[in-house]
């Protein structure tokens, strides 16, 4: 959580946060999809492998790690763009 708070200081003050936990459940995937339907670009902080796979396969989203944020964990912050979530 400390990393997320530190990251928030680098963002525009208009940036909105939505926190989720336990991405392995189907209900959580649905919540992430509903948020993705409202925005063209999302940034996921430390998404689980299950969430990444679900968003790429079920929703055809493109996920790209943000480089140089944490070389030991390239998936710490991920840019997600989804073409047609409704």
NORGIPE-V227969 format. One record per backbone hydrogen bond with DSSP energy under -0.5 kcal/mol. CO is the residue of the C=O (numbers start at 1). NH is the residue of the N-H. Records with the same first field share a line. If there is no record, write none. Layout:
CO->NH, NH
//
This chain:
1->5
2->6
3->7
4->8
5->9
6->9
7->10
8->11
12->15
22->25
25->29
26->30
27->31
28->32
29->33
30->34
31->35
32->36
33->37
35->38, 39
36->39
40->82
42->80
44->46, 78
48->52
49->53
50->54
51->55
52->56
53->57
54->58, 59
55->61
61->63
62->81
64->79
65->67
66->69
70->73
73->76
75->47
76->46
77->66
78->44, 80
79->64
80->42
81->62
84->86
//
